[in-house]
Amino acid sequence: MQSTDLGNKESGKIWHRKPSPATRDGIIVNIIHNTSDYHPKVLRFLNVAFDGTGDCLIAGDHQGNIYVFDLYGNRFNLVQRTAQACTALAFNLRRKSEFLVALADYSVKCFDTVTKELVSWMRGHESSVFSISVHASGKYAITTSSDTAQLWDLDTFQRKRKLNILQSVGIQKVFFLPLSNTILSCFKDNSIFAWECDTLFCKYQLPAPPESSSILYKVFAVTRDGRILAAGGKSNHLHLWCLEARQLFRIIQMPTKVRAIRHLEFLPDSFDAGSNQVLGVLSQDGIMRFINIQTCKLLFEIGSLDEGISSSAISPHGRYIASIMENGSLNIYSVQALTQEINKPPPPLVKVIEDLPKNKLSSSDLKRKVTSGRVQQPAKSRESKIQTRILKQDLTGDFESKKNELPDGLNKKRLQILLKGYGEYPTKYRMFIWRSLLQLPENHTAFSSLIDKGTHVAFLNLQKKYPIKSRKLLRVLQRTLSALAHWSVIFSDTPYLPLLAFPFVKLFQNNQLICFEVIATLIINWCQHWFEYFPNPPINILSMIENVLAFHDKELLQHFIDHDITSQLYAWPLLETVFSEVLTREEWLKLFDNIFSNHPSFLLMTVVAYNMCSRAPLLNCNLKDDFEFFFHHRNNLDINVVIRQVYHLMETTPTDIHPDSMLNVFVALTKGQYPVFNQYPKFIVDYQTQEQERIRNDELDYLRERQTVEDMQAKVDQQRVEDEAWYQKQELLRQAEETRREMLLQEEEKMIQQRQRLAAVKRQLKVKEMHLQDAARRRFLKLQQDQREMELRRLDDEIGRKVYMRDQEIAATARDLEMRQLELESQKRLYEKNLTENQEAVAKEMRADADAYRRKVDLEEHMFHKLIEAGETQSQKTQKWKEAEGKELRLRSAKKASALSDASRKWFLKQEINAAVEHAENPCHKVTAVVSLGRGDLDTDTHREKTIRRPRRKMAIYKPRRQNAEETSPVNTFVLASSIARE
């Protein structure tokens, strides 16, 4: 098998020599990916998928590195670094160079393997995508997560449909049926539906499986023709459904080793027209078994318990199987190599049976015929004896060669040569070699029956004596020791069995069956005669070690004797712990590579060699504690030197003291059932077992009696406590009764006192109430009085405010009147000026008229002197009468004007007094009557003035009298009345 490490290379060859896969495992190449950083680590592959041709596959690791492996061209290429783990892959798209990858961020991306560029980025899932199914045409793809499935168009990379379900149901898988347009959806409640891809119309639903074989489906596989559906889950049963008839037509039961099925896939065949007959079943033990679903026969299997398979993919043409191993590597298998034995031509159907010769042959003649294959006559000669002897030698050689042959095609002699050359077996194949050397039968059924018996009573409290930090390791150790105790009763009382088994349990903690069988094989072969002096250490074995040590290093043995150090101190601690306390893990594995490859006496010789190689520090030890510390702790010792010393001792030790003369050769465990182990003093063990059983029974009886006594004592104590409690309760009740009686008397006295105090309080309250009522009444009266006083003060304030406002108004009015008076004075001056001017103009006009009139009169007088001279007397009388009438008219007019003026003044004074009184009562009252009266007076006076003035234009001799301020009072009265009205 070839192995290729990708390292940091981005491209290269997959294999460097032509692969020749063996029939046994069929592995073409093993591909690993180790980093070459300062701290190297293994990058685990997570997913793998083939393309449509089947000659190329794509694989992604947990850091997002995606490689393309061309099996036809023997090349690999790093096509993408996504920087996050991939959860699913698909490589059978319509465009051959493109692939789909689902990433840990719930997205799906499409990349091109040639250009190494991102083609599309599809989002929409809210949980991790664990499956990608591509339609046969490569046009559509279905991505499935635990809560939804989405249908994508790979031409536009757009989502066409989305399948939403209840969270309580969950999706197991949604995928296309091969070479059809049907989508199959499988849910966690075992319901399976078939849908039309284009319309998403539900075509049918498969019925529920029978209750007798009902399992929860986890994984599914469909044949290439889409007719048969295989379903499996956490069971060793497989259900085969006929999708055409829509019914369950077969239930296949896998071997008992299979407890759960992790993956299913049909193996394509070029000649079966798509009706695949071989189904690959990957179970929980990491082994993928290929069975014929028609004959129900196991054809071949890949993977092993040590190198289990995590997931697999089969090429479309059925030539390759790509498996991701549990250690993170990638194995490529050749199906042709795996099926080489199956595809052998059948034997000929026609066989010829020859008649026997008439002469009867003796048994020796028949044996010779079988041996040589020819019919010979018996001949007693030396030559025949020589031939017989040579035949015996050949048989012995054949026997030796068969003796060295191991399972799985290994040879013990070759392994020993390899071991002596390299000092240890390769770490990768160590467990495989050990299983071959020990010839482990892997009796699953027998081991399961031991495990089913449960934890042995001797190891129920194992964690108290051996407090192991890892709970898993403690649980595995407890199960292994219990299985050993159930296998043979002596192991339940063997005190050093946990020390002996612990390193193997720690090494094989993930495979308890192998761990148990390795320990059992070790006990049967390398622990021979250990239990003959049980329960004491094996004195006979320790004597063998002491004899060998005495032969090879007397000085060291004498040093032990001088310091009273026996073999129970310098040999037995190494044996009972199988050197696990004094060696590191690597040293211990290297040592047991040699122990398992040699005679069982090799272990005893190792004890002697360890002491001899440590003789310098041991000779310097003088205290027993120092010796004890030395053989229970790691020391500065080269294990390679010890192993070489062991081989030297094996060769140079005399036969009479050599342990191999006293120990039997290696005997493997029997297949099917484990052998009976009774190599111990049965009577002692039985007696000890009986004694332990008796002691256990006595202890149980004692415990039961003690429990009974304790129960009775508890009951007595409880009864005593109850009695004491009852008496105390009665006493307390009596005391309480007396206390209550005293309390009642005190309460009665207190009640009487309280009643008296209550009556006094009532009286006081009544008096207080009366005082309060009187005080309230007085307070109410005072409040009323205060309110009235406040009202009076408010009225006084209002009156004062009004008086103040009136004074302010009067003052403002006075100021206005003064201003008006000043204005009137100025107007009066103006009027007087105008009047003077008018009077002067009138005087001028009158003078002119008078002059004209005088001239006219003079002319008339001159003209009439003569006419009037005759009647001069009569004319004088007439003239005097007219003057008297004019004087009388003027006097009457003056009296009338004086009377009107006096009446107006009296009326104005009366109105002023009334207005003042009314203003005192209502300051805002507007006196309109005065205004109208003043206007009337003004008009009257003006009319009078006009009446008086009018004759002045006609008569030059008349001049009206000037009036004083009181005579112009109508105007002043009008101004005052107007100001009051405005306020």
Secondary structure, 3 states (H helix, E strand, C coil): CEEEECCCCCEECCCCCCCCCCCCCCEEEEEECECCCCCCCECCEEEEEEECCCCEEEEEECCCEEEEEECCCCEEEEEEECCCCEEEEEECCCCCCEEEEEECCCCEEEEECCCCCEEEEECCCCCCEEEEEECCCCCEEEEEECCEEEEEECCCCEEEEEEECCCCCCEEEEEECCCCCEEEEEECCCCEEEEECCCCCEEEECCCCCHHHCCCEEEEEECCCCCEEEEEECCCEEEEEECCCCEEEEEEECCCCCCCEEEEEEECCCCCCCCCCEEEEEECCCCEEEEECCCCCEEEEECCCCCCEEEEEECCCCCEEEEEECCCCEEEEEHHHHCCCCCCCCCCCCCCCCCCCCCCCCHHHHHHHHHHCCCCCCCCCHHHHHHHHHHHHHHHHHHHHHHHECHHHCEHHHHHHHHHHHCCCCHHHHHHHHHHHHCCCCCHHHHHHHHHCCCCHHHCCHHHHCCCCCHHHHHHHHHHHHHHHHHCHHHHCCCCHHHHHHHHHHHCCCCHHHHHHHHHHHHHHCCCCCCCCCCCCCHHHHHHHHHHHHHHCHHHHHHHHHCCCCHHHHCHHHHHCCCCCCCCHHHHHHHHHHHHCCCCHHHHHHHHHHHHHCHHHHHCCCCHHHHHHHCCCCCCCCHHHHHHHHHHHHHHCCCCCCHHHCCCCCCCCCCCCCCCCCCCCHHHHHHHHHHHHHHHHHHHHHHHHHHHHHHHHHHHHHHHHHHHHHHHHHHHHHHHHHHHHHHHHHHHHHHHHHHHHHHHHHHHHHHHHHHHHHHHHHHHHHHHHHHHHHHHHHHHHHHHHHHHHHHHHHHHHHHHHHHHHHHHHHHHHHHHHHHHHHHHHHHHHHHHHHHHHHHHHHHHHHHHHHHHCCCHHHHHHHHHHHHHHHHHHHHHHHHHHHHHHHHHHHHHHHHHHHHHHHHHHCCCCCCHHHHHHHHHHHHHHHHHHHHHHHHHHHCCCCCCCCCCCHHHHHHHHHHHHHHHHHC
